[in-house]
Amino acid sequence: MSYLRWPVLLGALLFSTLAFAQVPVVTLGPDFGEPGDGWDKLMQLKNGNTFYLHFSKKEGLSVSVYNAAHELTVTDTLHTQQWNSSDLESTEIDGIYEINGQPVIFLQQLVKYNPVLYRLVLDGETGKLVREDKLGELPSIQHRSVFVEDNLASHDIYVEKDPNSDYYAVALFSGAAIQKNDSIHERIQILHFSPTHDIINKGWFYVADTSYSYFSYISMAVAGKAQVYLGTVAFNAKRAEGDAGPRVLFSMLSADSATFAHHVLDYTAGAGNVGGYIQAAPAVGQVRMVLYIPAKQKEGGSGIIMNTFQAATGKLKKHVQLAFPELARNVELNLGYKDPYKGTPQRLLLNEDGSSTLLMENLSFFKQGNSQINKLHTNLGDIGIALLDTIGRENTTMAVSKYQVITGICEPFQLQRRTKSEWMFRNKIAALNTNTWLSYDYIPRPDVSFVLFNDYLQYLDTGGSDKVRKPLKFATDANFVCYRFYKGKMERLFLFGVPEVTKGYACMMGAADYNAQNGVYATVLISRKGLDKKANIAWIKF
């Protein structure tokens, strides 16, 4: 094993005014070959083990287990009976969680055009497959989809786990055009599971007076065995006179009920293309749902609305459109902005007392190429981070310049979904495999915080401007950088060594896992020297 300590790697920074601030310490596991096609994910379990999962078309799902001393103890390939591991191109991952001390993988696969959800439970010590279950399926995706006023009826399966317990829920949305024999009350079902994977409640999701026929999924949250909360946009396919227009619903399924209690957010009338995230704050008896409504950004606001609900009743207490005057001053002073920062929300970190941290990213979109697979692209731009008090006002802000390009459309709260390992295998061309390297991570620690991402070496050295700066597109050009924020100052660190023209270090951001309890960030590091490359699991202690 290699132990890299920042004072050794960064001698030029030893005399920094921040030299006595908290500095990360890196531990590297044994060398292995650069991962090929597919997708990678790390999990740091409560027993001290680290699981490395690699999904590939050739090998299926391979598992490596590292013990608490970061020694490799197990390498194995799983052999499943129900999920077809050789058909990754029709597979997506809806969540990977530690439940009851075991890694649990939720996989959705098209079987004769029907989405089917499987659950794989692994042993937390050996990595062996303990059980494999089919949890449900949806009607064929060949039925016509419904898209009205920027709202797409969801025809998909979603999985969410309570971050404070091992209870979880599965939502099965059948959102295709309603057929002649369809029951409008039996198109969306919620399954609520215990930590031992037993179903403790089932609920059908519908509006009793049938004022809405279609629903677009926003987010779901689980509060132990007591409640499941669900956010949706409700709408109709055809607007007849008197029909209700699109609105956001906040709905709650209680443990003693098989039906949902709905609360209509009237201020969202006409809303379309809504993104959002729900999280419970049990210590203060609240549930927060942050919404992103782009149309409100065009009206001059941020388009980001924080909604606070009573946890027991689901009733709305207040909503406020967030404003970021301090962040606007920050980007004007440090990044040369002439206009306020209008980033897209990517993740919400909610604290026990109701305060929060909102992670944002500048997104813009363009088309290039003729193929449907690689035609759409997203610019991932500058980072904006706002630490908010309990009513949503800024306490502290951070801004970092960044410029990257991914293939495909990056939607709001993409970082939130990445933390639960939501992912779709789309690697029909090599360039798509670079998406896991891009965007960023944020690590908060007492009195100090860190921002992590990959960038071009030349722009790390010179800064550059958007007019001349080229976006990072290829993993082979990337170098991992860490920005430390301490006492109002920002400092750049290279955690693995100072990159050079023929030497570099890049990390798979999409594979990473952060353990907030011990402050350890685990990721896959690719080191290159000339034409030679090697990979290691890197544990970074912040």
N, C-alpha and C positions, 0 to 999 in steps of 0.2 A: 504494500500500500504506500501511497505517496501522501505526505502531509505538506500542504502549501500554506504558508502564513504570509499575510499581507506585507509586514515590514520587510521580509526577504524579497518578495516579488517586486515591491514598489519602493526601492530605495530612494528614488527621486522625490518621493512624497513624504519621507520620514520627518522632514522639518516643517510640514504643513501645520497651520494653526489648528487643524482638526486632528492632529496625530493622536490625541488622547481619547478621542471618541471611540465608540464601539467599532471594532474592525472585524470583518468576516474571516473565518478560518475554513479552509477547504480540505476535504479528504477525498481521495480518489480510490475507486475500486480497481480490480484487475483489468488489464487491457482486453478488449475484444474488437472484432471487426466492425467497420461502419455498418449500421443497419441498412438493409436494402429497401425494397418496395414495401408499402404497407403503412403501419401505424404503430406507435410506441407509447406506453404509459407506465409511470412509476407509482407505487403506493407505499407509503410508510405506515406500517401497522402499529397498533398499540403495544404489541408484544416485542417491539424493537426490530422486527424483520422488515426488509424492504423488498417488495415484489417488482420485478421488471417484466411487463407483458409486451410481447411483440406479435402483432398480427400481420401475416403475409400470405400472398396467394400460394406460394410454394409449400410453406411449412404449416399453415394454419395458425394456431395460437401456441406460441412457445412461452414458457414460464421460467424465469431465473429468480432464485431466492437468495438474498444476502442477509446474514445474521446481524445482530446488534453491533458487532465489531467490524461490520462492512466486509466480511469474508463471504465469498460465493460458496453456498452450500448445496444448491439444487439447480439443475438445468433439466427441463423436461418439455415434452410436447403433448398437449392435451388431445385426447381423442373423444369426440362427442358423437352421440347417437342421433340427436335431433337437429341441432344447428349444423348446417353444412359449412364447415370451415374452408372448403375449397372454393366457395362462391362468395368471396369478400365483396365483389363488385355489386352485389345486391344486399349487402349488410350495412347496417349502421349501429352505432353504440349509443344507447339512450342513458347510460349511467354506469359508473363503476364506483362502488362504495365498500367500505369496511362495515359489515353488519355481523354482530355477535362474534367478533374476533376473526371473521373470515372475509376474504375478498369475494365480492359478489358482482357479477358482470351481467348487465341487461342488454341483450342483443336483439335487434329487429331485422328480420330478413324477409325478402319477397319470396313466397312459395307459390308458384303458378299465379303470380301477380297479386297475391293476397299478403299484406303485411302481417307477420307473425312475430310475437315477442317471446324470447327464450330467456331463462335465468340460469346462469352457471354459478355454482357455489364451490369455492376452492378451499382446501385445507390451509390454515394460516401458518403452518410449519413446513409442510412438505410440498405445497402447491398442487397436490393431486385434486382431481375433480371429485367432489363429494356428492353432488347431485346436479341434475339437469332437468329443468321443467319448462313446459310450454304454458305461458300465462294467459294467452289470449290471441285473437286475430281479428282483422278488419276485413270488410268486403273488398273486392278487387279495386285496384287503383285505375282500372280501365274505364270506370264510370266517370261521367263528366264532372269536372270540378266546378265549384261555384265561386265566382269572384265579382263582388259588387262594391263600388265606392271605396276602392283600395282595401277591401277586406276579403280575405280568402278563407273560405270554410275549411277548417283543419280536418284533414284525413290522415291521422297519424297517431302514434302511441307515445306517451310521455311518462317518465319516472322521476319522482322526487323523494328524497329522504330527509327526515328531520335531523338537522345538524346537532341537536341536543339529545337525541336518543337514536335507537335503531329501528324505529317505526318508519314505514315508507308507504307510498301510494303509487298506483298505476292508473293512468287515464287513457281510455280507449275512445278516440274521437272518430266517428264515422261521419265524415262531412261531405260526401259526394252528393250530387243532385238527388233529391228525394224521389224514390221509385213508387210505383202504384201501391205496392203492398207493404211499404215501410211504415213502421210505427214511429211517429215523431217523438214519442216519449222514450224510445229505446235505441237511440243513436249514439249516446255518450254515456259510458259507464266508468265509475271510479271504484277501484279495489283498494282497500286499506289493509296493510299487512303488519303483523307483529314482528319483533326481532327474530322469531323462530320460523318466519315465513308462512305463518298461518293467516288466512283471511279473517279479519275481525269485523269487517263491515263492507257492504256493497251499496252503492247508491247510483240511481239513474239521474242524470243531469238534464233538466229541461225547465222551461218556464211554464208554470201551470196554466196560464190563460192562453198559451200558444201564440203570444204576440210576436215571438221570434222563432224562426225555423232553422237558422244557421248560426254557428258560433266559431269564432276564430280564437284559438288558444293564445293566451298571453303568458301565464305563469301559474304554478301550483306550489303550495307549501303544506307541510305536515307538522302538526303540533302533538307529538306523542301519540297516545291512543285516543285522544279527546276529539280532535278536529282535523279536517282537511279543508284548506282554503284554495279557491280557484278563481283566477281572473280571466275573463273572456271579453271579446267584442261580440255583441249579439246584433244580428241584422237579418234582413229578408232578401230573397232573390229578386223579387219584383216589387216596386213601390206603388201600391195602390193607394187611393185616397184614404186617409185615415190610418195607414200603416205606421208603426213606430219606426223612426229612423235609427241608424246604428248608434249604439251606446255601449259603454263599458259596464260590465256587471262584476261585482265582487260577491262571491258565493261561498257558503260554508256548509259542510257536511259534518254533523255532530255524530258522536259514537252511538247515540240512542235513536238515530233517525236513518231512514233509507232515502230521504229526499233532501234536496238542498234548500237552504234559505238564501234568497237572492236580495241584493241591494243594488239598485240602479244608480249609477253616477250620472245625474242629469246634466252636469256641466260638460260631459263628454259627447253631447249630441252631435251626430254627424262625423264622429271620429273615424279615421281610417289609417291603415298602415301603423297600428299601435304596437309598440314594444313595451316590455315591462318586466318587473321582478317582484316577487312577494317573499317576505321573511317575517317570521314571528319574533317578538321580543317579550318572552314570558315574564321576565323580571319586572316589567312595567305594565303588563297586561295589555299589550298592544300588538297589532299586526301592521306592518308597513307595506304598501304597494307603491313603488315608484314607476310612473308611466312616462314613456317618451312618445309625444304626439308631434310629428314634424310640422304639421300645419300651423301649430301655435308658434313655432320658431319663425315662420314666415311673417307672423303678426308682430314680431319684434321681441318676443320673449325667448326663454331658453328651450321651451317645449318639454321641459322635464318637470313633472308634477309629483310631489310627495303626498301620498294619501295615508292618513292614520285611522285605523279602525279599532274598535273595542274587540279584544280577543274572544271574549265570552259570547258576544252577540253578533259580531260581524258588522255592526253599524258604524257608519262613517262619522268620525269625530271632527276631522278638519282636512282640508286639502290646500296646498299652496304651490304655486309655480315657483321653482327655485330660481334665484338670481345670483350672479357671480361677479359683483363689482370688484372684489379684491383680485380674483383671477384675471379679470380684464386688465387691471393695473399691472399685474405680474407679467402677462404676455406682452404688454406694451413696453415695459421697462426692459425685460430680459430677452424677448424674442422678436422685438421690433414690430409688433402688430400695430396697425392703425385702427382696426375695428375690434370689437369685443370677441373673446373666444367663444365659439359656438360648436363645442365638441359633442359627439354622440356618447351617451352613457354606455359604459361597457361592464361595469360591475358596481354593486353596492355592498359595502362592509358595514353591517349594523352592530352597534355595541349594545351591551346589556342595559345601559341607562337611556337608550333611545337616540344617542348621538350616532353619527355615521360618517363614512368616508365614501365619496363618489369618485370613481375612476372614469375618465372620459378620454376620447381619442378623436382627432379630426378625421373624418371619412369623406372621400369623394369617389365617384365611380366613372368608369369609361369602358368603351367597347374596343376590342382589337382582335383581329383574326376572323376567320370564317367559321371555325368549328363551334358547335353549340357548347362543347365542353370548356373551351378556353377563350370564349368570346368576351365574357364579362370579367372585369377586374375592379379591384378596390385599392385606392391609395390609403394607406394607414399613416396618418400624419402626426402632428405634434400631440404630446401628452398633456392633459390637464387634470389635476387632482385637487379636490376640495374636501377639507375636513370640516364637517358641519355640526352645529350644536343640536340640541334636541328639537328645535323648531325649524331647523333647516338653514340657519345663517352660517356664513363662513367664519371659521376660526383661523384656519391656515390654508394656504394654497401652494401648489407646486406646479411648475411648467417646465417641460423638457422638449427640446427640438428633436424630431424623428421623422424619417421619410422612408416608407416601405411600400411594396406592392404585392398583393396576393391575387391568385386566380380565383374568380368567383365573387359573389356578393357577401360582404361582411355586414351582418345585421346588428342592431343594437343588442347589448348585453352578451356579446359573443364571449367575452372573458368569463362571464358568469357561467355560461354553458361549458366552457372549457374546463373549469374547475371540477365539474362532475363528469368530465371525460366524454361529453356528447360529441360524436364524430361520425362522419359518413365516408366510406371508402369511395373515392372518386379518382384514384390514381391511374387513369387510363393514359395519361401522358406524364412524363417525368416531372415537369414543372410544378404539378399540383402537390408534389411531396414537399415543396418548400414552405407551404403555408404553416406548418408546425413550427417553423423557426421564427415567425414574425409576430407582430404586436408586442406586448410587454407584460411584466409582472411587477407588483408592488408589495413590498414587505414592510409592515409597520412593526417597530419595536419600541420599548419605552425610551422616550426622549430622542429617538433617531429613527429614520425610515430610509428605505432604499427603493430605487427604480431600476429594473433590469431589462435589457433588450439587446438584440444584435444589430450592428450597424457596419457601414463601410469604414475601414481604417482611415482613409484619407479625410473623411468628414469628421471623424473623431478628433483628428489632429488639427484641422483647419477651420472647422465650423461650417463654412460654406453658406450659401443662401439658396432659397427655393428656386431662384431663376437659373442657377447653374448646377444645382445639386441633382444628382441622379438617384432614383429610388433604389433601395436594396431589393433585388429580385431573386438572387441565387444564393443558396446556402454556402456554396464554395467561397463566396466573397465576404461572408459574415464574420464579425468579431464580437464577442460578448463583452458588454460594458455594464458597469454598476455605478449608478449615481447615488451618493450618500447625502442626505439632508440632515443637517445637525446645527442647531442654534441659529437658524435662519440662513445658513450658508450651504452651498451645493459643491460637492467635490466628486471627481470622476476617479474610479478605481478599476484596475484590470486584475481580476481575481486569479487568473491562471498563468499570468505572465504577460509582458508587454508584447503585443503583436508586431510583426514586421512584414515586409513585402512578401517574403517566402515562408512566413510562419504565422499561424493564426489559431484562434480558439472560438468555437461557436457552440451554442447550446440549443437543444430542442425545447422551446418554450412550451409546446403543446404536450410534451411528455412529463413535464415537471409536476411535483407534488410538494406542497408546503405544509409542514407540521407547526402550527402556531404555538402549541404548548411548549415545545423545546426550541423553537426558532430555527429549525433545520429545513432548508430548501434542497430537494433532491432533483437532479436533472440529468440528461444524457449529454455529455461533452464530446465533441468531435475535435480532435487536435490534428493539425496538418503542418507538415514540414516538407516543403517542396511538393513532390507528388505523393508522398506517403501520408496516410491517414490512420488514425486509431480512435477507438471510442472507449470511454470510461463512464461509469456512474459517478457523478460528483455530488457529494453532500456538503452543502455550504451552511455553516453555523453562523447565524447573524446575531 
